């Protein structure tokens, strides 16, 4: 128990990893070959690809590389972007010649922090620290797949609105998987990998209550959320009504994003709220393509502490922060209808995020 407490204390006091950054503006539009001066190369049995298995909560299964002719991967030594918890690197699957790029450009994401554990008073980079790294990537991969499931349910709800303008954007989250990489010194690392987003990157809301086009926040006191308080705070008293009898209902991208976050809370039986919505709009498929979501998780019955879904999961406080600034648009009411009790939500039967 004492060792576990020390390890948890070390986890909370992580140091930011020192890495070189590359200028996004200098990244080539197309990369056909890679070299060992700029990339770390991992070949054959030094690469293990694991995919999230939706049939078993929190589980992953071994899979072949994404391109059928790939024999290895190349990961850029310098990061091109970062978030609150992750660094982003250029990532490619490559042929057996160690240089030829195969398939679409990918992005690898790893922890911004140096993971260390304390065992018997000795600081170590091995052992339990590897378990923390492993759980880090699996947890965030599971979070994104949970968000993907909610996005499909949200789109189904939108498809039931007969007068909704056909140009109205739907939502999606990038598919992601985990790659385990072993270098020539038998040192292991793990990264989350997903397709590279093409287009203008933007943010629709954050994990602290901010949203694009934010107006005056609702004047609710910062107090413990109860079921009745959440129902009142969810914005139904300041709703922008939609005329459902209209021949065409027009909804902006900002309204779709905010309605999705609101929907995720109702759909999950009022246990989770998906936010920090960021990504690009795909004009061809009429899709808001999101990545790196945050899930705020709070179970009133279990009194879970915040951080179940990562350091950006603010739990009850995060859910309250969203509704404190949220002003319902008409789409919110249309997509949250039909959830009379939390038991109707498929989320209730699913395991929550992998703990750190």
PyMOL commands that set and color helices and strands:
alter all, ss='L'
color gray80, all
select helices_A, chain A and resi 2-12+24-26+44-46+128-159+227-233+236-238+253-267+315-325+330-336+342-344+346-349
alter helices_A, ss='H'
color red, helices_A
select strands_A, chain A and resi 15-16+39-43+47-53+59-63+72-76+81-82+86-94+101-111+113-114+117-119+122-124+170-173+176-182+188-195+202-203+272-275+278-282+287-291+294-297
alter strands_A, ss='S'
color yellow, strands_A
deselect
rebuild
show_as cartoon
